[in-house]
Amino acid sequence: MLENFASLLMGFQVVFDPQNIGACALGAILGLIVGAMPGLGSLAGVALLLPLTYKFEPTTAIIMLGALYSVSYTHLTLPTK
């Protein structure tokens, strides 16, 4: 039981690293841009922006692409007037 808690805390340490938080914010901003473009879906946005992640650590790249996918997928919930 204590091992699971230690693993959970280690995961939070990785996620809340400043580099990973910045990558998450960048992915969210890029996801909004990709989601606002007509004809581009979330998977196309991930495929187009995948080369940006080649220089990142694997965890940071997955966090950024996950943020991009989730924001571009839910862009329809934003009010457009």
MARVONU-551029 format. One record per atom (N, C-alpha, C, CB): x, y, z; chain; residue number from 1; atom name; residue in one letter. Coordinates in nm, 2 decimals. Atoms other than C-alpha are relative to their C-alpha. Last residue first. Glycine has a CB too. Layout:
<recs>
REC;X;Y;Z;A;NUM;CA;A
...
</recs>
This chain:
<recs>
REC;0.11;-0.09;0.02;A;81;N;K
REC;-2.03;3.45;-3.07;A;81;CA;K
REC;0.02;0.08;-0.13;A;81;C;K
REC;-0.02;0.10;0.11;A;81;CB;K
REC;-0.05;-0.08;0.11;A;80;N;T
REC;-1.82;3.14;-3.02;A;80;CA;T
REC;-0.12;0.09;-0.04;A;80;C;T
REC;0.04;-0.08;-0.13;A;80;CB;T
REC;0.11;-0.08;0.06;A;79;N;P
REC;-1.86;2.98;-2.68;A;79;CA;P
REC;0.06;0.09;-0.12;A;79;C;P
REC;-0.07;0.09;0.10;A;79;CB;P
REC;-0.03;-0.14;-0.01;A;78;N;L
REC;-1.59;2.72;-2.62;A;78;CA;L
REC;-0.11;0.08;-0.06;A;78;C;L
REC;0.14;0.04;-0.05;A;78;CB;L
REC;0.07;-0.05;-0.12;A;77;N;T
REC;-1.73;2.37;-2.58;A;77;CA;T
REC;0.02;0.14;0.02;A;77;C;T
REC;0.04;-0.08;0.12;A;77;CB;T
REC;0.14;-0.03;0.03;A;76;N;L
REC;-1.64;2.29;-2.94;A;76;CA;L
REC;-0.08;0.05;0.12;A;76;C;L
REC;-0.07;-0.12;-0.06;A;76;CB;L
REC;0.02;-0.14;0.04;A;75;N;H
REC;-1.28;2.31;-2.86;A;75;CA;H
REC;-0.14;0.04;-0.03;A;75;C;H
REC;0.09;0.03;-0.12;A;75;CB;H
REC;0.11;-0.06;-0.07;A;74;N;T
REC;-1.30;1.98;-2.67;A;74;CA;T
REC;-0.02;0.15;-0.04;A;74;C;T
REC;0.02;-0.01;0.15;A;74;CB;T
REC;0.11;0.09;0.01;A;73;N;Y
REC;-1.09;1.77;-2.91;A;73;CA;Y
REC;-0.12;0.07;0.07;A;73;C;Y
REC;0.02;-0.13;0.07;A;73;CB;Y
REC;0.05;-0.01;0.14;A;72;N;S
REC;-0.84;2.05;-2.96;A;72;CA;S
REC;-0.13;-0.08;-0.02;A;72;C;S
REC;0.10;-0.04;-0.10;A;72;CB;S
REC;0.06;-0.13;0.02;A;71;N;V
REC;-0.80;2.08;-2.58;A;71;CA;V
REC;-0.06;0.01;-0.14;A;71;C;V
REC;0.11;0.11;0.02;A;71;CB;V
REC;0.12;-0.02;-0.08;A;70;N;S
REC;-0.76;1.71;-2.52;A;70;CA;S
REC;-0.06;0.14;-0.02;A;70;C;S
REC;0.03;-0.02;0.15;A;70;CB;S
REC;0.11;0.08;0.04;A;69;N;Y
REC;-0.53;1.65;-2.81;A;69;CA;Y
REC;-0.12;0.03;0.08;A;69;C;Y
REC;0.04;-0.15;0.01;A;69;CB;Y
REC;0.05;-0.05;0.13;A;68;N;L
REC;-0.30;1.94;-2.74;A;68;CA;L
REC;-0.12;-0.08;-0.04;A;68;C;L
REC;0.12;-0.02;-0.10;A;68;CB;L
REC;0.07;-0.12;-0.02;A;67;N;A
REC;-0.28;1.85;-2.37;A;67;CA;A
REC;-0.05;0.06;-0.13;A;67;C;A
REC;0.09;0.11;0.07;A;67;CB;A
REC;0.13;0.03;-0.07;A;66;N;G
REC;-0.20;1.49;-2.45;A;66;CA;G
REC;-0.08;0.13;0.02;A;66;C;G
REC;0.03;-0.07;0.13;A;66;CB;G
REC;0.10;0.05;0.11;A;65;N;L
REC;0.06;1.61;-2.71;A;65;CA;L
REC;-0.13;-0.04;0.07;A;65;C;L
REC;0.06;-0.13;-0.07;A;65;CB;L
REC;0.04;-0.10;0.09;A;64;N;M
REC;0.23;1.82;-2.44;A;64;CA;M
REC;-0.10;-0.05;-0.11;A;64;C;M
REC;0.13;0.05;-0.08;A;64;CB;M
REC;0.09;-0.10;-0.07;A;63;N;I
REC;0.22;1.56;-2.17;A;63;CA;I
REC;-0.04;0.11;-0.10;A;63;C;I
REC;0.08;0.06;0.12;A;63;CB;I
REC;0.13;0.06;-0.02;A;62;N;I
REC;0.35;1.29;-2.41;A;62;CA;I
REC;-0.09;0.10;0.07;A;62;C;I
REC;0.01;-0.13;0.08;A;62;CB;I
REC;0.07;0.00;0.13;A;61;N;A
REC;0.64;1.52;-2.52;A;61;CA;A
REC;-0.14;-0.06;0.01;A;61;C;A
REC;0.08;-0.09;-0.09;A;61;CB;A
REC;0.05;-0.14;0.04;A;60;N;T
REC;0.73;1.60;-2.16;A;60;CA;T
REC;-0.07;0.00;-0.13;A;60;C;T
REC;0.13;0.09;0.00;A;60;CB;T
REC;0.11;-0.04;-0.09;A;59;N;T
REC;0.74;1.23;-2.06;A;59;CA;T
REC;-0.05;0.14;-0.04;A;59;C;T
REC;0.04;-0.01;0.14;A;59;CB;T
REC;0.13;0.07;0.04;A;58;N;P
REC;0.95;1.14;-2.37;A;58;CA;P
REC;-0.12;0.04;0.09;A;58;C;P
REC;0.03;-0.15;0.01;A;58;CB;P
REC;0.00;0.13;-0.07;A;57;N;E
REC;1.21;1.42;-2.30;A;57;CA;E
REC;-0.13;-0.07;-0.03;A;57;C;E
REC;0.02;0.02;0.16;A;57;CB;E
REC;0.04;0.01;-0.14;A;56;N;F
REC;1.19;1.68;-2.56;A;56;CA;F
REC;0.03;-0.13;0.06;A;56;C;F
REC;-0.16;0.03;0.00;A;56;CB;F
REC;-0.10;-0.04;-0.09;A;55;N;K
REC;1.39;1.73;-2.88;A;55;CA;K
REC;-0.03;-0.01;0.15;A;55;C;K
REC;0.05;0.14;-0.04;A;55;CB;K
REC;-0.12;0.09;0.01;A;54;N;Y
REC;1.16;1.52;-3.10;A;54;CA;Y
REC;0.11;0.04;0.09;A;54;C;Y
REC;0.05;0.01;-0.15;A;54;CB;Y
REC;-0.03;0.08;-0.12;A;53;N;T
REC;0.85;1.69;-2.96;A;53;CA;T
REC;0.12;-0.08;-0.01;A;53;C;T
REC;-0.12;-0.08;0.04;A;53;CB;T
REC;-0.05;-0.09;-0.10;A;52;N;L
REC;0.81;1.96;-3.23;A;52;CA;L
REC;0.05;-0.07;0.13;A;52;C;L
REC;-0.12;0.09;0.04;A;52;CB;L
REC;-0.14;-0.03;0.01;A;51;N;P
REC;0.80;1.69;-3.49;A;51;CA;P
REC;0.05;0.10;0.10;A;51;C;P
REC;0.03;0.05;-0.14;A;51;CB;P
REC;-0.09;0.10;-0.06;A;50;N;L
REC;0.47;1.57;-3.35;A;50;CA;L
REC;0.14;0.03;-0.02;A;50;C;L
REC;-0.03;-0.13;-0.07;A;50;CB;L
REC;-0.09;-0.06;-0.10;A;49;N;L
REC;0.29;1.90;-3.43;A;49;CA;L
REC;0.09;-0.11;0.07;A;49;C;L
REC;-0.08;0.07;0.11;A;49;CB;L
REC;-0.07;-0.12;0.05;A;48;N;L
REC;0.13;1.79;-3.75;A;48;CA;L
REC;0.10;0.05;0.10;A;48;C;L
REC;-0.10;0.11;-0.04;A;48;CB;L
REC;-0.09;0.05;0.11;A;47;N;A
REC;0.03;1.44;-3.63;A;47;CA;A
REC;0.09;0.12;-0.05;A;47;C;A
REC;-0.08;-0.07;-0.11;A;47;CB;A
REC;-0.11;0.08;-0.07;A;46;N;V
REC;-0.11;1.58;-3.30;A;46;CA;V
REC;0.10;-0.04;-0.11;A;46;C;V
REC;-0.06;-0.12;0.07;A;46;CB;V
REC;-0.08;-0.10;-0.07;A;45;N;G
REC;-0.31;1.84;-3.50;A;45;CA;G
REC;0.12;-0.07;0.07;A;45;C;G
REC;-0.08;0.08;0.10;A;45;CB;G
REC;-0.08;-0.06;0.10;A;44;N;A
REC;-0.44;1.57;-3.74;A;44;CA;A
REC;0.10;0.11;0.06;A;44;C;A
REC;-0.08;0.07;-0.11;A;44;CB;A
REC;-0.11;0.09;0.05;A;43;N;L
REC;-0.55;1.37;-3.45;A;43;CA;L
REC;0.09;0.06;-0.10;A;43;C;L
REC;-0.07;-0.13;-0.05;A;43;CB;L
REC;-0.10;0.02;-0.11;A;42;N;S
REC;-0.73;1.66;-3.29;A;42;CA;S
REC;0.11;-0.09;-0.04;A;42;C;S
REC;-0.07;-0.05;0.12;A;42;CB;S
REC;0.05;0.06;-0.12;A;41;N;G
REC;-0.91;1.76;-3.61;A;41;CA;G
REC;0.11;-0.02;0.10;A;41;C;G
REC;-0.07;-0.14;-0.03;A;41;CB;G
REC;-0.10;0.07;-0.07;A;40;N;L
REC;-0.82;2.00;-3.88;A;40;CA;L
REC;-0.06;-0.05;0.13;A;40;C;L
REC;0.12;0.10;0.04;A;40;CB;L
REC;-0.05;0.11;0.08;A;39;N;G
REC;-1.09;2.09;-4.13;A;39;CA;G
REC;0.11;-0.08;0.07;A;39;C;G
REC;0.05;0.05;-0.13;A;39;CB;G
REC;0.10;0.10;0.06;A;38;N;P
REC;-1.16;2.43;-3.99;A;38;CA;P
REC;0.07;-0.11;-0.08;A;38;C;P
REC;-0.10;0.08;-0.09;A;38;CB;P
REC;-0.02;0.00;0.14;A;37;N;M
REC;-0.89;2.58;-3.77;A;37;CA;M
REC;-0.10;-0.10;-0.06;A;37;C;M
REC;0.14;-0.05;-0.04;A;37;CB;M
REC;0.07;-0.11;0.06;A;36;N;A
REC;-1.01;2.66;-3.42;A;36;CA;A
REC;0.01;0.00;-0.16;A;36;C;A
REC;0.05;0.14;0.05;A;36;CB;A
REC;0.15;0.02;-0.01;A;35;N;G
REC;-0.91;2.33;-3.28;A;35;CA;G
REC;-0.08;0.10;-0.07;A;35;C;G
REC;-0.04;-0.02;0.14;A;35;CB;G
REC;0.03;0.11;0.09;A;34;N;V
REC;-0.55;2.37;-3.41;A;34;CA;V
REC;-0.15;-0.03;0.00;A;34;C;V
REC;0.07;-0.13;0.03;A;34;CB;V
REC;-0.02;-0.05;0.14;A;33;N;I
REC;-0.52;2.71;-3.24;A;33;CA;I
REC;-0.04;-0.11;-0.10;A;33;C;I
REC;0.15;0.04;-0.02;A;33;CB;I
REC;0.10;-0.10;0.03;A;32;N;L
REC;-0.68;2.59;-2.92;A;32;CA;L
REC;0.01;0.05;-0.14;A;32;C;L
REC;0.00;0.11;0.10;A;32;CB;L
REC;0.12;0.07;0.02;A;31;N;G
REC;-0.46;2.28;-2.92;A;31;CA;G
REC;-0.12;0.09;-0.03;A;31;C;G
REC;-0.03;-0.08;0.12;A;31;CB;G
REC;0.00;0.05;0.13;A;30;N;L
REC;-0.15;2.50;-2.97;A;30;CA;L
REC;-0.13;-0.08;-0.03;A;30;C;L
REC;0.12;-0.09;-0.02;A;30;CB;L
REC;0.01;-0.11;0.09;A;29;N;I
REC;-0.24;2.69;-2.66;A;29;CA;I
REC;-0.01;-0.05;-0.14;A;29;C;I
REC;0.11;0.10;0.02;A;29;CB;I
REC;0.14;-0.05;-0.01;A;28;N;A
REC;-0.31;2.37;-2.46;A;28;CA;A
REC;-0.02;0.12;-0.10;A;28;C;A
REC;-0.03;0.04;0.14;A;28;CB;A
REC;0.09;0.09;0.07;A;27;N;G
REC;0.01;2.21;-2.59;A;27;CA;G
REC;-0.14;0.05;0.01;A;27;C;G
REC;0.01;-0.14;0.07;A;27;CB;G
REC;-0.02;-0.02;0.14;A;26;N;L
REC;0.21;2.52;-2.48;A;26;CA;L
REC;-0.09;-0.09;-0.08;A;26;C;L
REC;0.15;-0.03;-0.04;A;26;CB;L
REC;0.06;-0.13;0.04;A;25;N;A
REC;0.05;2.51;-2.14;A;25;CA;A
REC;0.02;0.02;-0.15;A;25;C;A
REC;0.06;0.11;0.08;A;25;CB;A
REC;0.15;0.02;0.00;A;24;N;C
REC;0.13;2.14;-2.10;A;24;CA;C
REC;-0.07;0.13;-0.04;A;24;C;C
REC;-0.04;-0.04;0.14;A;24;CB;C
REC;0.03;0.08;0.12;A;23;N;A
REC;0.49;2.20;-2.22;A;23;CA;A
REC;-0.15;-0.03;0.00;A;23;C;A
REC;0.07;-0.14;0.00;A;23;CB;A
REC;-0.01;-0.08;0.12;A;22;N;G
REC;0.52;2.47;-1.96;A;22;CA;G
REC;-0.03;-0.07;-0.12;A;22;C;G
REC;0.15;0.05;-0.01;A;22;CB;G
REC;0.11;-0.10;-0.01;A;21;N;I
REC;0.39;2.25;-1.68;A;21;CA;I
REC;0.00;0.09;-0.12;A;21;C;I
REC;0.01;0.08;0.13;A;21;CB;I
REC;0.12;0.07;0.04;A;20;N;N
REC;0.63;1.98;-1.79;A;20;CA;N
REC;-0.12;0.08;0.00;A;20;C;N
REC;-0.02;-0.13;0.08;A;20;CB;N
REC;-0.01;0.02;0.14;A;19;N;Q
REC;0.93;2.21;-1.78;A;19;CA;Q
REC;-0.13;-0.07;-0.05;A;19;C;Q
REC;0.12;-0.09;-0.03;A;19;CB;Q
REC;0.03;-0.12;0.08;A;18;N;P
REC;0.82;2.34;-1.44;A;18;CA;P
REC;0.01;-0.02;-0.15;A;18;C;P
REC;0.10;0.11;0.04;A;18;CB;P
REC;-0.13;-0.05;0.03;A;17;N;D
REC;0.80;1.98;-1.29;A;17;CA;D
REC;-0.02;0.13;-0.09;A;17;C;D
REC;0.09;-0.10;-0.08;A;17;CB;D
REC;-0.01;-0.13;-0.04;A;16;N;F
REC;0.45;1.93;-1.17;A;16;CA;F
REC;0.14;0.06;-0.01;A;16;C;F
REC;-0.05;0.02;0.15;A;16;CB;F
REC;0.10;-0.09;0.07;A;15;N;V
REC;0.39;1.62;-1.37;A;15;CA;V
REC;0.02;0.15;0.03;A;15;C;V
REC;-0.14;-0.05;0.03;A;15;CB;V
REC;-0.03;-0.01;0.14;A;14;N;V
REC;0.71;1.45;-1.26;A;14;CA;V
REC;-0.09;0.09;-0.07;A;14;C;V
REC;0.00;-0.14;-0.07;A;14;CB;V
REC;-0.13;-0.08;0.01;A;13;N;Q
REC;0.67;1.53;-0.89;A;13;CA;Q
REC;0.03;0.01;-0.15;A;13;C;Q
REC;0.11;-0.07;0.07;A;13;CB;Q
REC;0.03;-0.14;-0.01;A;12;N;F
REC;0.30;1.41;-0.92;A;12;CA;F
REC;0.13;0.09;-0.01;A;12;C;F
REC;-0.07;0.03;0.14;A;12;CB;F
REC;0.07;-0.04;0.12;A;11;N;G
REC;0.42;1.08;-1.06;A;11;CA;G
REC;-0.04;0.15;0.01;A;11;C;G
REC;-0.13;-0.08;-0.02;A;11;CB;G
REC;-0.11;-0.02;0.10;A;10;N;M
REC;0.67;1.04;-0.77;A;10;CA;M
REC;-0.07;0.04;-0.13;A;10;C;M
REC;0.07;-0.13;-0.02;A;10;CB;M
REC;-0.08;-0.12;-0.02;A;9;N;L
REC;0.39;1.10;-0.53;A;9;CA;L
REC;0.11;0.03;-0.10;A;9;C;L
REC;0.05;0.00;0.15;A;9;CB;L
REC;0.09;-0.11;0.03;A;8;N;L
REC;0.17;0.83;-0.69;A;8;CA;L
REC;0.07;0.14;0.03;A;8;C;L
REC;-0.12;0.00;0.09;A;8;CB;L
REC;0.00;-0.01;0.14;A;7;N;S
REC;0.46;0.59;-0.68;A;7;CA;S
REC;-0.09;0.11;-0.05;A;7;C;S
REC;-0.05;-0.13;-0.07;A;7;CB;S
REC;-0.13;-0.05;0.04;A;6;N;A
REC;0.51;0.65;-0.31;A;6;CA;A
REC;0.01;0.02;-0.15;A;6;C;A
REC;0.12;-0.08;0.05;A;6;CB;A
REC;0.00;-0.14;-0.03;A;5;N;F
REC;0.14;0.60;-0.25;A;5;CA;F
REC;0.13;0.07;-0.04;A;5;C;F
REC;-0.02;0.01;0.15;A;5;CB;F
REC;0.09;-0.07;0.10;A;4;N;N
REC;0.15;0.27;-0.44;A;4;CA;N
REC;0.00;0.15;0.03;A;4;C;N
REC;-0.14;-0.06;0.01;A;4;CB;N
REC;-0.07;-0.01;0.13;A;3;N;E
REC;0.46;0.16;-0.24;A;3;CA;E
REC;-0.09;0.07;-0.10;A;3;C;E
REC;0.04;-0.14;-0.05;A;3;CB;E
REC;-0.09;-0.12;-0.01;A;2;N;L
REC;0.28;0.24;0.09;A;2;CA;L
REC;0.08;0.02;-0.13;A;2;C;L
REC;0.09;-0.01;0.12;A;2;CB;L
REC;0.08;-0.12;0.00;A;1;N;M
REC;0.00;0.00;0.00;A;1;CA;M
REC;0.09;0.13;0.00;A;1;C;M
REC;-0.09;0.00;0.12;A;1;CB;M
</recs>
